């Protein structure tokens, strides 16, 4: 696991917690060092700060994902949804706003790794027929999504979110339901995470495909016949 953070106090705290959870941890303090470490070491997951010397975290994420898909937990000091959406757009799977608890960070790391394991299992499983909703096709076994015949690149989290909605088209799923199904969270503390991932997903598959039910949640729309 690679922790990329230029504040040594935060780096040491994160590394100590993840090591206590049983992970092997390496660290990097700037963008170029992070890209080099990710290429040479090939970690299972990146904990990546947005604000870094050299390349910022967004550029690091772009370069790392271009080399090899890897789950990324982004850290940001600003509670700005635009920053979060940009991060999700370049391949981050989740984000946390500073300050945060090390307990929650460890929990999110475990969730991301479980999701990767589920994806690997699905990729080698003959089960799981494709879901076809108009020109939207979701192939669960191959972890592929197409819109109008063209491939759409989704992060593992975005894919799981889309599958969850597509399994019950037109049904309104609450944010709490989505948190439980996609993120394995048992409380409602991460509802903004759901909102930001839905916005990122809309940008990729089309804004009109996901309907917002204000105060409740979201539904995947079926094409009109």
ROLOLUM-566814 format. One record per residue: x negated, y negated, z negated of N, C-alpha, C, O in turn; chain; residue number from 1; residue in three letters. Coordinates in pm, whole numbers, plus 50000, padded with zeros to 5 digits. Each point is the difference from the previous one (the first is absolute). Layout:
{{X, Y, Z}, {X, Y, Z}, {X, Y, Z}, {X, Y, Z}, A, NUM, ALA}
...
***
This chain:
{{49915, 50117, 50000}, {50085, 49883, 50000}, {49911, 49876, 50000}, {49902, 49993, 49925}, A, 1, UNK}
{{50131, 49910, 50159}, {49918, 49881, 50013}, {50076, 49880, 49945}, {50111, 49970, 50043}, A, 2, UNK}
{{49827, 49960, 49861}, {50057, 49878, 49941}, {49923, 49882, 50057}, {49878, 49991, 49985}, A, 3, UNK}
{{50194, 49917, 50080}, {49937, 49884, 50064}, {50053, 49875, 49932}, {50116, 49962, 50016}, A, 4, UNK}
{{49798, 49974, 49907}, {50039, 49883, 49919}, {49873, 49922, 49967}, {49900, 50059, 49960}, A, 5, UNK}
{{50103, 49807, 50056}, {49880, 49922, 49975}, {49987, 49955, 49855}, {49895, 49949, 49960}, A, 6, UNK}
{{50209, 50068, 49959}, {49993, 49969, 49858}, {49954, 50126, 49926}, {50073, 50098, 49992}, A, 7, UNK}
{{49806, 49897, 49955}, {49942, 50119, 49939}, {50077, 50049, 49878}, {50006, 50120, 49973}, A, 8, UNK}
{{50053, 49787, 49953}, {50079, 50041, 49883}, {50119, 50084, 50042}, {50029, 50104, 49939}, A, 9, UNK}
{{50042, 49850, 50166}, {50115, 50076, 50050}, {49954, 50132, 50062}, {50062, 50104, 49980}, A, 10, UNK}
{{49829, 49890, 50095}, {49946, 50122, 50062}, {49972, 50108, 49896}, {50038, 50115, 50016}, A, 11, UNK}
{{49893, 49845, 49877}, {49963, 50096, 49897}, {50123, 50057, 49930}, {50005, 50118, 49967}, A, 12, UNK}
{{50096, 49796, 50010}, {50121, 50048, 49934}, {50076, 50100, 50087}, {50046, 50103, 49951}, A, 13, UNK}
{{49966, 49866, 50179}, {50069, 50092, 50091}, {49923, 50131, 50013}, {50059, 50108, 49992}, A, 14, UNK}
{{49810, 49881, 50026}, {49919, 50121, 50017}, {50008, 50089, 49876}, {50010, 50122, 50011}, A, 15, UNK}
{{49985, 49816, 49871}, {50005, 50079, 49877}, {50134, 50072, 49987}, {50004, 50116, 49959}, A, 16, UNK}
{{50105, 49816, 50076}, {50131, 50065, 49989}, {50014, 50115, 50100}, {50049, 50107, 49966}, A, 17, UNK}
{{49907, 49870, 50157}, {50012, 50105, 50100}, {49909, 50118, 49969}, {50036, 50115, 50025}, A, 18, UNK}
{{49846, 49858, 49922}, {49913, 50110, 49958}, {50061, 50079, 49885}, {49985, 50122, 49994}, A, 19, UNK}
{{50084, 49808, 49916}, {50069, 50069, 49890}, {50114, 50087, 50052}, {50038, 50098, 49936}, A, 20, UNK}
{{50015, 49866, 50183}, {50105, 50081, 50062}, {49943, 50118, 50078}, {50075, 50082, 50053}, A, 21, UNK}
{{49792, 49927, 49953}, {49937, 50114, 50065}, {49949, 49974, 50141}, {49959, 50094, 50068}, A, 22, UNK}
{{50043, 49780, 49978}, {49957, 49968, 50135}, {49852, 49965, 50004}, {49945, 49944, 49905}, A, 23, UNK}
{{49990, 50091, 50205}, {49867, 49948, 50029}, {50017, 49861, 50059}, {50080, 49980, 50091}, A, 24, UNK}
{{49844, 49925, 49858}, {50020, 49861, 50038}, {49868, 49937, 50044}, {49897, 50016, 49935}, A, 25, UNK}
{{50110, 49913, 50178}, {49892, 49912, 50041}, {50056, 49859, 50014}, {50121, 49981, 50014}, A, 26, UNK}
{{49791, 49920, 49982}, {50045, 49862, 50004}, {49924, 49921, 50106}, {49890, 50036, 50040}, A, 27, UNK}
{{50173, 49857, 50005}, {49938, 49904, 50092}, {50048, 49862, 49962}, {50114, 49982, 49958}, A, 28, UNK}
{{49798, 49918, 50058}, {50034, 49865, 49956}, {50024, 49901, 50110}, {50031, 49884, 49971}, A, 29, UNK}
{{49957, 50157, 50155}, {50029, 49908, 50110}, {50051, 50080, 50120}, {49994, 50123, 50001}, A, 30, UNK}
{{50055, 49805, 50101}, {50061, 50065, 50114}, {49908, 50090, 50080}, {50035, 50115, 50023}, A, 31, UNK}
{{49847, 49837, 50021}, {49911, 50087, 50077}, {49958, 50127, 49924}, {49993, 50108, 50058}, A, 32, UNK}
{{49978, 49877, 49813}, {49963, 50118, 49921}, {50115, 50098, 49991}, {49979, 50121, 50000}, A, 33, UNK}
{{50144, 49827, 49991}, {50118, 50087, 49992}, {50018, 50080, 50128}, {50026, 50120, 49995}, A, 34, UNK}
{{49960, 49813, 50121}, {50016, 50069, 50128}, {49894, 50108, 50016}, {50030, 50111, 50044}, A, 35, UNK}
{{49846, 49858, 49920}, {49891, 50097, 50009}, {50024, 50119, 49907}, {49980, 50115, 50040}, A, 36, UNK}
{{50062, 49856, 49835}, {50024, 50109, 49904}, {50115, 50089, 50045}, {49994, 50122, 49985}, A, 37, UNK}
{{50112, 49817, 50069}, {50114, 50079, 50046}, {49961, 50089, 50118}, {50047, 50113, 50011}, A, 38, UNK}
{{49866, 49836, 50076}, {49957, 50078, 50117}, {49909, 50116, 49959}, {50015, 50111, 50049}, A, 39, UNK}
{{49892, 49861, 49862}, {49901, 50102, 49964}, {50052, 50102, 49899}, {49966, 50118, 50005}, A, 40, UNK}
{{50117, 49834, 49902}, {50045, 50088, 49891}, {50135, 50063, 50030}, {50030, 50109, 49950}, A, 41, UNK}
{{50053, 49824, 50131}, {50134, 50048, 50035}, {50083, 50033, 49876}, {50034, 50117, 49977}, A, 42, UNK}
{{50000, 49783, 49943}, {50078, 50024, 49878}, {50143, 50041, 50032}, {50050, 49977, 50110}, A, 43, UNK}
{{50016, 50083, 49792}, {50140, 50041, 50016}, {50095, 49883, 49988}, {50114, 50007, 50047}, A, 44, UNK}
{{49841, 49883, 49891}, {50087, 49884, 49978}, {49915, 49878, 49973}, {49891, 50010, 49942}, A, 45, UNK}
{{50158, 49872, 50100}, {49935, 49873, 49971}, {50088, 49918, 49907}, {50120, 49985, 50022}, A, 46, UNK}
{{49820, 49960, 49873}, {50060, 49894, 49921}, {49929, 49873, 50044}, {49880, 49985, 49975}, A, 47, UNK}
{{50191, 49925, 50091}, {49937, 49895, 50079}, {50055, 49862, 49964}, {50119, 49974, 50014}, A, 48, UNK}
{{49792, 49938, 49941}, {50039, 49862, 49970}, {50012, 49921, 50130}, {49924, 50025, 50094}, A, 49, UNK}
{{50169, 49881, 49912}, {50019, 49918, 50119}, {49887, 49898, 50015}, {49945, 49985, 50109}, A, 50, UNK}
{{50022, 49946, 49783}, {49901, 49893, 50005}, {49860, 50056, 49974}, {49965, 50035, 49888}, A, 51, UNK}
{{49955, 49972, 50220}, {49865, 50056, 49991}, {49903, 49912, 50077}, {50039, 49936, 50097}, A, 52, UNK}
{{49835, 50061, 49862}, {49898, 49935, 50083}, {49967, 50087, 50121}, {50021, 50121, 49999}, A, 53, UNK}
{{49927, 49815, 50105}, {49971, 50073, 50123}, {50125, 50012, 50084}, {50042, 49902, 50063}, A, 54, UNK}
{{50019, 50217, 49941}, {50133, 50017, 50058}, {50101, 49997, 49886}, {49972, 50048, 49891}, A, 55, UNK}
{{50146, 49896, 50135}, {50103, 50010, 49898}, {50062, 50140, 50003}, {49969, 50081, 50087}, A, 56, UNK}
{{50118, 49947, 49816}, {50056, 50133, 49988}, {50083, 50042, 50120}, {50004, 50119, 50033}, A, 57, UNK}
{{50061, 49786, 50033}, {50080, 50032, 50117}, {49911, 50050, 50114}, {50034, 50096, 50069}, A, 58, UNK}
{{49852, 49837, 49951}, {49908, 50043, 50105}, {49937, 50134, 49965}, {49981, 50085, 50087}, A, 59, UNK}
{{49987, 49935, 49786}, {49948, 50130, 49957}, {50101, 50109, 50031}, {49964, 50106, 50052}, A, 60, UNK}
{{50162, 49868, 49916}, {50104, 50100, 50024}, {50012, 50031, 50149}, {50009, 50117, 50038}, A, 61, UNK}
{{49990, 49780, 50047}, {50007, 50023, 50145}, {49885, 50090, 50048}, {50021, 50096, 50074}, A, 62, UNK}
{{49858, 49871, 49881}, {49883, 50074, 50048}, {49998, 50143, 49949}, {49966, 50093, 50073}, A, 63, UNK}
{{50072, 49924, 49802}, {50001, 50135, 49943}, {50107, 50086, 50067}, {49974, 50116, 50033}, A, 64, UNK}
{{50145, 49828, 49988}, {50108, 50077, 50061}, {49970, 50032, 50145}, {50044, 50103, 50051}, A, 65, UNK}
{{49882, 49810, 50017}, {49963, 50028, 50139}, {49902, 50116, 50008}, {49998, 50074, 50099}, A, 66, UNK}
{{49922, 49943, 49798}, {49903, 50109, 49995}, {50064, 50132, 49959}, {49971, 50105, 50059}, A, 67, UNK}
{{50117, 49889, 49839}, {50062, 50123, 49947}, {50117, 49961, 49912}, {49983, 49919, 49909}, A, 68, UNK}
{{50136, 50137, 50116}, {50113, 49965, 49912}, {49973, 50040, 49856}, {49958, 50113, 49973}, A, 69, UNK}
{{50065, 49795, 49936}, {49978, 50025, 49857}, {50099, 49917, 49922}, {50024, 49884, 50035}, A, 70, UNK}
{{50035, 50170, 49859}, {50094, 49920, 49920}, {49928, 49885, 49931}, {49889, 50014, 49950}, A, 71, UNK}
{{50178, 49870, 50048}, {49942, 49879, 49944}, {50098, 49936, 49901}, {50116, 49974, 50034}, A, 72, UNK}
{{49836, 50002, 49845}, {50073, 49924, 49901}, {49937, 49862, 49993}, {49886, 49985, 49956}, A, 73, UNK}
{{50188, 49913, 50088}, {49946, 49865, 50009}, {50025, 49924, 49870}, {50107, 50011, 49940}, A, 74, UNK}
{{49793, 49912, 50017}, {50012, 49915, 49883}, {49999, 49855, 50044}, {49916, 49960, 50081}, A, 75, UNK}
{{50177, 49960, 49868}, {50007, 49860, 50037}, {50021, 49913, 49877}, {50071, 50038, 49907}, A, 76, UNK}
{{49865, 49846, 50093}, {50014, 49907, 49888}, {50119, 49908, 50019}, {50041, 49930, 49907}, A, 77, UNK}
{{50016, 50071, 50214}, {50111, 49910, 50030}, {50128, 50079, 50017}, {50004, 50100, 50072}, A, 78, UNK}
{{50100, 49854, 49862}, {50130, 50066, 50012}, {50073, 49942, 50121}, {50105, 49937, 49987}, A, 79, UNK}
{{49837, 50085, 50129}, {50048, 49942, 50125}, {50042, 50112, 50093}, {49919, 50083, 50040}, A, 80, UNK}
{{50209, 49919, 49995}, {50052, 50111, 50080}, {49939, 50001, 50140}, {49987, 50106, 50061}, A, 81, UNK}
{{49975, 49777, 49991}, {49936, 49997, 50132}, {49870, 50077, 49997}, {49971, 50078, 50091}, A, 82, UNK}
{{49948, 49900, 49805}, {49876, 50076, 49986}, {50027, 50149, 49993}, {49929, 50080, 50060}, A, 83, UNK}
{{50174, 49956, 49866}, {50033, 50142, 49985}, {50040, 50061, 50133}, {49958, 50112, 50033}, A, 84, UNK}
{{50122, 49816, 50045}, {50045, 50052, 50129}, {49883, 50014, 50097}, {49994, 50096, 50077}, A, 85, UNK}
{{49914, 49808, 49921}, {49882, 50010, 50086}, {49918, 50122, 49960}, {49952, 50074, 50087}, A, 86, UNK}
{{50031, 49948, 49784}, {49927, 50117, 49953}, {50064, 50130, 50045}, {49931, 50090, 50046}, A, 87, UNK}
{{50200, 49919, 49940}, {50070, 50120, 50045}, {49987, 50016, 50151}, {49992, 50111, 50051}, A, 88, UNK}
{{50007, 49775, 50020}, {49990, 50004, 50145}, {49867, 50053, 50052}, {49995, 50056, 50109}, A, 89, UNK}
{{49898, 49927, 49814}, {49869, 50048, 50045}, {49967, 50139, 49946}, {49890, 50050, 50021}, A, 90, UNK}
{{50205, 50012, 49910}, {49981, 50139, 49961}, {49996, 50029, 49853}, {49979, 50116, 49961}, A, 91, UNK}
{{50040, 49782, 49953}, {50008, 50029, 49856}, {50129, 50077, 49970}, {50101, 49980, 50066}, A, 92, UNK}
{{49893, 50106, 49835}, {50117, 50081, 49964}, {50078, 49942, 49883}, {50120, 50024, 49987}, A, 93, UNK}
{{49813, 49901, 49929}, {50066, 49942, 49883}, {49915, 49883, 49954}, {49885, 49985, 50043}, A, 94, UNK}
{{50170, 49934, 49871}, {49926, 49885, 49949}, {50036, 49978, 49854}, {50106, 50041, 49953}, A, 95, UNK}
{{49803, 49894, 49977}, {50024, 49960, 49862}, {49953, 49856, 49984}, {49897, 49960, 50054}, A, 96, UNK}
{{50180, 49963, 49870}, {49965, 49860, 49974}, {49931, 49990, 49865}, {50048, 50053, 49900}, A, 97, UNK}
{{49837, 49879, 50097}, {49928, 49978, 49875}, {50075, 49898, 49916}, {50061, 49907, 50054}, A, 98, UNK}
{{49934, 50108, 49814}, {49941, 50110, 49924}, {50092, 50122, 49998}, {50122, 49986, 50013}, A, 99, UNK}
{{49820, 50132, 49972}, {50078, 50123, 49999}, {49942, 50091, 49892}, {49887, 49981, 49954}, A, 100, UNK}
{{50193, 50117, 50006}, {49952, 50095, 49899}, {49925, 50113, 50069}, {50037, 50042, 50110}, A, 101, UNK}
{{49860, 50007, 49826}, {49924, 50113, 50055}, {50086, 50126, 50004}, {49981, 50087, 50085}, A, 102, UNK}
{{50112, 49922, 49825}, {50092, 50115, 49998}, {50084, 50002, 50128}, {50016, 50105, 50062}, A, 103, UNK}
{{50036, 49779, 49977}, {50081, 49995, 50122}, {49914, 50024, 50123}, {50043, 50067, 50094}, A, 104, UNK}
{{49836, 49879, 49907}, {49911, 50024, 50113}, {49973, 50149, 50017}, {50007, 50052, 50111}, A, 105, UNK}
{{49962, 50016, 49781}, {49974, 50144, 50007}, {50123, 50075, 50050}, {49988, 50094, 50079}, A, 106, UNK}
{{50131, 49865, 49875}, {50123, 50065, 50043}, {50020, 49983, 50151}, {50040, 50094, 50068}, A, 107, UNK}
{{49934, 49787, 49983}, {50018, 49976, 50143}, {49898, 50077, 50083}, {50032, 50048, 50108}, A, 108, UNK}
{{49848, 49965, 49843}, {49899, 50080, 50069}, {50045, 50145, 50012}, {49990, 50061, 50106}, A, 109, UNK}
{{50061, 49995, 49785}, {50049, 50138, 50002}, {50115, 50016, 50100}, {50007, 50100, 50071}, A, 110, UNK}
{{50083, 49802, 49934}, {50113, 50006, 50093}, {49951, 50000, 50144}, {50047, 50079, 50082}, A, 111, UNK}
{{49858, 49832, 49950}, {49948, 49994, 50136}, {49933, 50131, 50040}, {50018, 50046, 50113}, A, 112, UNK}
{{49908, 50014, 49798}, {49932, 50125, 50032}, {50100, 50115, 50017}, {49981, 50086, 50086}, A, 113, UNK}
{{50124, 49914, 49832}, {50103, 50103, 50018}, {50067, 49986, 50135}, {50034, 50099, 50065}, A, 114, UNK}
{{49986, 49776, 49979}, {50065, 49977, 50129}, {49912, 50051, 50114}, {50050, 50057, 50097}, A, 115, UNK}
{{49819, 49925, 49892}, {49908, 50050, 50101}, {50005, 50153, 50003}, {49996, 50060, 50108}, A, 116, UNK}
{{50012, 50002, 49775}, {50009, 50146, 49995}, {50128, 50049, 50067}, {49999, 50100, 50073}, A, 117, UNK}
{{50112, 49829, 49902}, {50126, 50038, 50065}, {49990, 49987, 50151}, {50052, 50083, 50074}, A, 118, UNK}
{{49881, 49811, 49971}, {49984, 49977, 50144}, {49919, 50112, 50063}, {50033, 50048, 50108}, A, 119, UNK}
{{49860, 49995, 49825}, {49916, 50108, 50053}, {50078, 50131, 50005}, {49986, 50077, 50096}, A, 120, UNK}
{{50096, 49948, 49803}, {50081, 50122, 49999}, {50101, 49999, 50114}, {50019, 50100, 50068}, A, 121, UNK}
{{50046, 49786, 49951}, {50100, 49988, 50106}, {49937, 50017, 50138}, {50061, 50058, 50090}, A, 122, UNK}
{{49818, 49891, 49926}, {49933, 50008, 50131}, {49969, 50145, 50039}, {49990, 50030, 50119}, A, 123, UNK}
{{49995, 50059, 49783}, {49968, 50140, 50028}, {50120, 50092, 49979}, {49986, 50122, 49999}, A, 124, UNK}
{{50131, 49818, 49986}, {50120, 50080, 49977}, {50084, 50006, 50126}, {50019, 49898, 50066}, A, 125, UNK}
{{50032, 50221, 49970}, {50085, 50010, 50118}, {50140, 49946, 49976}, {50078, 49985, 50094}, A, 126, UNK}
{{49954, 49986, 49781}, {50135, 49954, 49967}, {50011, 49850, 50025}, {49900, 49932, 50022}, A, 127, UNK}
{{50221, 50019, 49974}, {50022, 49857, 50009}, {50027, 49955, 50142}, {49910, 49952, 50069}, A, 128, UNK}
{{50213, 50065, 49977}, {50036, 49958, 50134}, {49992, 49847, 50010}, {50016, 49929, 49901}, A, 129, UNK}
{{49959, 50024, 50222}, {49994, 49856, 50022}, {50138, 49938, 49979}, {50103, 50062, 50028}, A, 130, UNK}
{{49897, 49816, 49922}, {50123, 49922, 49984}, {50009, 49905, 50117}, {49907, 49924, 50026}, A, 131, UNK}
{{50207, 50079, 50045}, {50021, 49913, 50115}, {50119, 49909, 49971}, {50112, 50048, 49982}, A, 132, UNK}
{{49863, 49821, 50015}, {50105, 49901, 49979}, {49989, 49898, 50113}, {49927, 49902, 49990}, A, 133, UNK}
{{50148, 50124, 50118}, {49986, 49915, 50117}, {49861, 50015, 50058}, {49954, 50111, 50025}, A, 134, UNK}
{{49976, 49776, 49996}, {49864, 50008, 50054}, {49894, 50007, 49891}, {49880, 49990, 50029}, A, 135, UNK}
{{50164, 50028, 49846}, {49907, 50018, 49889}, {49984, 50148, 49972}, {50098, 50069, 49969}, A, 136, UNK}
{{49780, 49981, 50042}, {49970, 50141, 49977}, {49898, 50014, 49888}, {49896, 49935, 50002}, A, 137, UNK}
{{50135, 50150, 49902}, {49911, 50024, 49886}, {49965, 50147, 49998}, {50087, 50085, 49977}, A, 138, UNK}
{{49788, 49945, 50046}, {49952, 50139, 49999}, {49930, 50022, 49867}, {49886, 49958, 49981}, A, 139, UNK}
{{50182, 50109, 49926}, {49946, 50015, 49866}, {49877, 50090, 49998}, {49905, 49973, 49927}, A, 140, UNK}
{{50096, 50133, 50153}, {49888, 50094, 49998}, {49872, 49934, 50050}, {49892, 50024, 49945}, A, 141, UNK}
{{50119, 49893, 50160}, {49882, 49935, 50055}, {49976, 49861, 49942}, {49901, 49934, 50033}, A, 142, UNK}
{{50190, 50022, 49880}, {49987, 49867, 49939}, {49991, 49892, 50107}, {49917, 49910, 49992}, A, 143, UNK}
{{50169, 50100, 50109}, {49999, 49904, 50109}, {50136, 49932, 50012}, {50104, 50061, 49975}, A, 144, UNK}
{{49893, 49813, 50063}, {50123, 49924, 50023}, {49990, 49935, 50138}, {49896, 49945, 50037}, A, 145, UNK}
{{50213, 50063, 50038}, {50005, 49936, 50131}, {50124, 49913, 50008}, {50107, 50035, 49950}, A, 146, UNK}
{{49878, 49852, 50113}, {50113, 49912, 50030}, {49999, 49975, 50150}, {49905, 49945, 50055}, A, 147, UNK}
{{50203, 50098, 50011}, {50005, 49986, 50146}, {49891, 50077, 50070}, {49955, 49960, 50107}, A, 148, UNK}
{{50002, 50152, 49833}, {49896, 50083, 50059}, {49858, 49958, 49968}, {49906, 50071, 50032}, A, 149, UNK}
{{50078, 49812, 49904}, {49866, 49950, 49967}, {49968, 50032, 49854}, {50083, 49982, 49912}, A, 150, UNK}
{{49794, 50064, 50064}, {49958, 50031, 49864}, {49993, 49873, 49916}, {49959, 49894, 50047}, A, 151, UNK}
{{50083, 50120, 49827}, {49994, 49890, 49903}, {49912, 50046, 49885}, {50026, 50104, 49940}, A, 152, UNK}
{{49870, 49820, 50029}, {49911, 50038, 49891}, {50058, 49953, 49868}, {50022, 49880, 49979}, A, 153, UNK}
{{50003, 50215, 49930}, {50048, 49968, 49866}, {49900, 50050, 49898}, {49932, 50100, 50021}, A, 154, UNK}
{{50059, 49828, 49868}, {49921, 50050, 49887}, {50076, 50119, 49939}, {50119, 50017, 50025}, A, 155, UNK}
{{49813, 50066, 49896}, {50070, 50111, 49934}, {50122, 49954, 49920}, {50103, 50067, 50000}, A, 156, UNK}
{{49886, 49820, 49931}, {50113, 49951, 49921}, {50114, 49958, 50089}, {50115, 50032, 49972}, A, 157, UNK}
{{49855, 49896, 50136}, {50105, 49957, 50093}, {50070, 50121, 50062}, {50122, 49999, 50018}, A, 158, UNK}
{{49801, 50104, 50014}, {50060, 50121, 50059}, {50095, 50065, 49901}, {50112, 50037, 50037}, A, 159, UNK}
{{49846, 49978, 49838}, {50086, 50062, 49899}, {50126, 49917, 49978}, {50109, 50056, 49981}, A, 160, UNK}
{{49878, 49813, 50021}, {50116, 49913, 49983}, {50098, 50017, 50115}, {50121, 50009, 49979}, A, 161, UNK}
{{49827, 49995, 50143}, {50087, 50016, 50116}, {50070, 50135, 49998}, {50120, 50007, 50028}, A, 162, UNK}
{{49809, 50099, 49939}, {50061, 50133, 49992}, {50111, 50001, 49896}, {50107, 50057, 50023}, A, 163, UNK}
{{49868, 49882, 49863}, {50099, 49996, 49893}, {50129, 49933, 50048}, {50110, 50049, 49972}, A, 164, UNK}
{{49877, 49840, 50099}, {50117, 49930, 50052}, {50067, 50080, 50112}, {50123, 50004, 50009}, A, 165, UNK}
{{49795, 50059, 50077}, {50053, 50069, 50117}, {50074, 50129, 49964}, {50085, 50046, 50076}, A, 166, UNK}
{{49883, 50012, 49810}, {50068, 50122, 49960}, {50146, 49975, 49962}, {50081, 50093, 49997}, A, 167, UNK}
{{49952, 49782, 49976}, {50138, 49963, 49970}, {50036, 49873, 50078}, {50020, 49894, 49939}, A, 168, UNK}
{{49987, 50113, 50193}, {50026, 49880, 50079}, {50132, 49934, 49962}, {50100, 50068, 49975}, A, 169, UNK}
{{49898, 49800, 50021}, {50112, 49914, 49962}, {50028, 49999, 49850}, {50068, 49910, 49951}, A, 170, UNK}
{{49881, 50189, 49975}, {50020, 50001, 49855}, {49912, 49894, 49935}, {49883, 49986, 50035}, A, 171, UNK}
{{50174, 49940, 49870}, {49924, 49897, 49930}, {49926, 50064, 49884}, {50060, 50058, 49910}, A, 172, UNK}
{{49808, 49931, 50093}, {49915, 50052, 49893}, {49950, 49882, 49916}, {49947, 49903, 50054}, A, 173, UNK}
{{50071, 50107, 49816}, {49958, 49891, 49913}, {49848, 49993, 49993}, {49931, 50098, 50032}, A, 174, UNK}
{{50018, 49788, 49928}, {49856, 49987, 49982}, {49949, 50102, 49898}, {49891, 50056, 50016}, A, 175, UNK}
{{50187, 49967, 49880}, {49959, 50096, 49898}, {49992, 50142, 50057}, {49909, 50077, 49966}, A, 176, UNK}
{{50187, 49958, 50121}, {49995, 50132, 50065}, {49875, 50013, 50087}, {49932, 50102, 49997}, A, 177, UNK}
{{50039, 49793, 50079}, {49883, 50004, 50087}, {49871, 50007, 49920}, {49907, 50071, 50038}, A, 178, UNK}
{{50086, 49856, 49851}, {49882, 50007, 49913}, {49979, 50142, 49949}, {49887, 50049, 49996}, A, 179, UNK}
{{50222, 50017, 49966}, {49989, 50136, 49947}, {49960, 50099, 50109}, {49916, 50088, 49977}, A, 180, UNK}
{{50144, 49899, 50143}, {49975, 50096, 50107}, {49866, 49981, 50067}, {49930, 50097, 50029}, A, 181, UNK}
{{50033, 49778, 49997}, {49880, 49972, 50080}, {49877, 49977, 49913}, {49890, 50047, 50032}, A, 182, UNK}
{{50130, 49882, 49857}, {49886, 49964, 49915}, {49988, 50086, 49874}, {49901, 49990, 49927}, A, 183, UNK}
{{50199, 50094, 50046}, {50000, 50082, 49879}, {50001, 49916, 49873}, {49947, 50042, 49897}, A, 184, UNK}
{{50113, 49839, 50110}, {50009, 49915, 49882}, {50136, 50021, 49934}, {50102, 50009, 50067}, A, 185, UNK}
{{49897, 49998, 49801}, {50125, 50027, 49927}, {50067, 49874, 49949}, {50107, 50008, 49940}, A, 186, UNK}
{{49831, 49875, 50083}, {50063, 49876, 49952}, {50010, 49902, 50116}, {49960, 50030, 50112}, A, 187, UNK}
{{50095, 49853, 49859}, {50028, 49901, 50105}, {49894, 49891, 50006}, {50027, 49893, 50054}, A, 188, UNK}
{{49854, 50131, 49892}, {49900, 49894, 49992}, {49939, 49966, 50136}, {49933, 49898, 50012}, A, 189, UNK}
{{50089, 50185, 50088}, {49935, 49977, 50129}, {50094, 49967, 50113}, {49970, 50031, 50115}, A, 190, UNK}
{{50145, 49906, 49855}, {50097, 49975, 50107}, {49945, 49906, 50107}, {50039, 50011, 50116}, A, 191, UNK}
{{49871, 49898, 49848}, {49940, 49913, 50102}, {49911, 50081, 50094}, {49985, 49964, 50117}, A, 192, UNK}
{{49958, 50142, 49833}, {49921, 50088, 50086}, {50089, 50058, 50110}, {49960, 50006, 50116}, A, 193, UNK}
{{50161, 50037, 49848}, {50094, 50053, 50099}, {50031, 49892, 50104}, {49995, 50026, 50120}, A, 194, UNK}
{{50039, 49854, 49834}, {50037, 49892, 50092}, {49888, 49970, 50099}, {50026, 49984, 50119}, A, 195, UNK}
{{49851, 50009, 49833}, {49888, 49967, 50088}, {49973, 50112, 50101}, {49968, 49972, 50115}, A, 196, UNK}
{{50044, 50153, 49842}, {49980, 50110, 50094}, {50112, 50006, 50104}, {49974, 50033, 50115}, A, 197, UNK}
{{50147, 49935, 49846}, {50110, 49995, 50097}, {49973, 49892, 50105}, {50021, 50022, 50119}, A, 198, UNK}
{{49933, 49862, 49837}, {49968, 49893, 50095}, {49890, 50042, 50096}, {50008, 49974, 50120}, A, 199, UNK}
{{49889, 50091, 49827}, {49892, 50048, 50086}, {50051, 50105, 50099}, {49960, 50001, 50116}, A, 200, UNK}
{{50128, 50087, 49838}, {50057, 50104, 50087}, {50086, 49938, 50110}, {49996, 50044, 50114}, A, 201, UNK}
{{50082, 49854, 49851}, {50083, 49932, 50100}, {49915, 49941, 50112}, {50039, 50003, 50116}, A, 202, UNK}
{{49847, 49943, 49848}, {49913, 49941, 50102}, {49955, 50104, 50102}, {49971, 49966, 50115}, A, 203, UNK}
{{50022, 50158, 49844}, {49948, 50104, 50088}, {50108, 50073, 50078}, {49977, 50038, 50115}, A, 204, UNK}
{{50141, 49982, 49826}, {50104, 50078, 50070}, {50116, 49914, 50047}, {50088, 50049, 50071}, A, 205, UNK}
{{49912, 49822, 49891}, {50110, 49911, 50040}, {50083, 49958, 49880}, {50047, 50084, 49923}, A, 206, UNK}
{{49969, 49785, 50062}, {50066, 49946, 49880}, {50145, 50044, 49988}, {50052, 50014, 49888}, A, 207, UNK}
{{50016, 50009, 50226}, {50143, 50032, 49994}, {50028, 50145, 49963}, {50116, 50037, 49984}, A, 208, UNK}
{{49782, 50043, 50002}, {50022, 50143, 49969}, {50025, 50025, 49851}, {50059, 50102, 49964}, A, 209, UNK}
{{49898, 49807, 49951}, {50018, 50018, 49856}, {50087, 49888, 49947}, {49965, 49882, 50010}, A, 210, UNK}
{{50147, 50155, 49934}, {50097, 49901, 49948}, {49977, 49978, 49852}, {49982, 50095, 49923}, A, 211, UNK}
{{50020, 49779, 50037}, {49989, 49964, 49858}, {50139, 49988, 49941}, {50087, 49933, 50055}, A, 212, UNK}
{{49934, 50131, 49833}, {50123, 49982, 49922}, {49958, 49925, 49875}, {49943, 50058, 49907}, A, 213, UNK}
{{50085, 49813, 50091}, {49947, 49913, 49895}, {50042, 50046, 49861}, {50117, 50029, 49974}, A, 214, UNK}
{{49785, 49976, 49939}, {50025, 50042, 49863}, {50003, 50150, 49982}, {50013, 50048, 49887}, A, 215, UNK}
{{49976, 50027, 50223}, {50008, 50146, 49991}, {49874, 50064, 50059}, {49917, 50053, 49926}, A, 216, UNK}
{{50070, 49943, 50206}, {49887, 50067, 50062}, {50005, 49992, 50150}, {50029, 49895, 50056}, A, 217, UNK}
{{49941, 50219, 50013}, {49982, 49999, 50143}, {50065, 50123, 50064}, {50019, 50104, 49936}, A, 218, UNK}
{{50015, 49881, 50192}, {50053, 50110, 50079}, {49940, 49998, 50138}, {49977, 49893, 50056}, A, 219, UNK}
{{49996, 50226, 50000}, {49952, 50010, 50136}, {50121, 50008, 50093}, {50085, 50087, 49985}, A, 220, UNK}
{{49922, 49821, 50110}, {50114, 49992, 50089}, {49992, 50103, 50112}, {49892, 50026, 50054}, A, 221, UNK}
{{50222, 50030, 49981}, {50011, 50088, 50116}, {50026, 49915, 50122}, {50064, 49895, 49989}, A, 222, UNK}
{{49887, 50147, 50129}, {50028, 49922, 50121}, {50149, 50003, 50032}, {50066, 50102, 49982}, A, 223, UNK}
{{49985, 49787, 50066}, {50141, 49996, 50040}, {50016, 50070, 50132}, {49918, 49986, 50090}, A, 224, UNK}
{{50190, 50090, 49921}, {50024, 50078, 50123}, {50091, 49922, 50092}, {50033, 50047, 50109}, A, 225, UNK}
***
